[in-house]
Amino acid sequence: MKLIFKKDDKSQISVFRNVNGQEQVFSYIDMIKDLIASKNMEEPEISGNFAHAEVASIKRMVEFINKEIIPEDKA
């Protein structure tokens, strides 16, 4: 599963899911279902004028989620 983060010229952030190469509206329920099935979140796509700190925060979130869904003895 891959999340897509976009920031427009008015600094509005939108989040989508990449499902089979197509963008779908983000839903926490669907994200959880995908994580249960795949047990992995891919590196996110980030586009727009994100600050370095925002990009770092998004990437840390993905790393944290992956650590939580993959038990340490399986990593």
C-alpha positions in Angstrom: 0.0 0.0 0.0 1.2 3.5 -0.8 0.0 6.8 0.4 0.1 9.9 -1.8 0.5 13.4 -0.2 -0.2 16.5 -2.2 0.0 20.1 -1.2 -1.5 22.8 -3.4 -0.5 26.5 -3.8 -2.9 27.4 -0.9 -1.0 25.0 1.4 -4.0 22.6 1.5 -2.8 19.0 1.9 -4.7 16.1 0.4 -4.0 12.4 1.0 -4.8 9.6 -1.4 -4.1 5.9 -1.6 -2.4 4.3 -4.6 -4.4 1.1 -5.4 -3.3 -0.8 -8.5 -1.7 2.3 -9.9 -4.8 4.5 -9.4 -5.4 7.2 -6.9 -8.3 6.7 -4.5 -9.7 8.9 -1.8 -8.0 8.3 1.5 -10.0 6.4 4.1 -8.6 5.2 7.5 -10.7 2.1 7.3 -9.4 1.1 3.9 -5.8 1.9 5.0 -6.2 -0.4 8.0 -7.6 -3.2 5.8 -4.7 -2.8 3.3 -2.2 -2.9 6.1 -3.7 -6.1 7.5 -3.6 -7.7 4.1 -0.1 -6.5 2.9 1.6 -5.9 6.3 3.7 -3.2 4.6 3.4 0.5 3.7 5.5 1.6 0.7 7.5 4.8 0.6 5.0 7.6 0.2 4.7 9.8 -2.8 5.0 13.5 -1.8 4.4 16.3 -4.2 3.9 20.0 -3.8 5.7 22.6 -1.7 6.2 20.6 1.5 8.7 21.9 4.0 11.6 19.6 4.8 10.2 19.1 8.3 6.8 18.0 6.8 8.5 15.5 4.5 10.6 14.1 7.3 7.5 13.8 9.5 5.5 11.9 6.8 8.4 9.5 6.2 8.9 8.9 10.0 5.1 8.1 10.2 5.5 5.4 7.5 8.6 4.0 9.2 6.8 3.8 12.5 3.7 2.2 11.0 5.9 -0.5 9.3 7.7 -1.2 12.5 4.4 -1.7 14.3 2.8 -4.0 11.7 5.8 -6.2 11.3 6.8 -8.0 14.5 10.5 -7.6 15.4 11.0 -11.4 15.2 9.8 -11.4 11.6 11.8 -8.3 10.5 
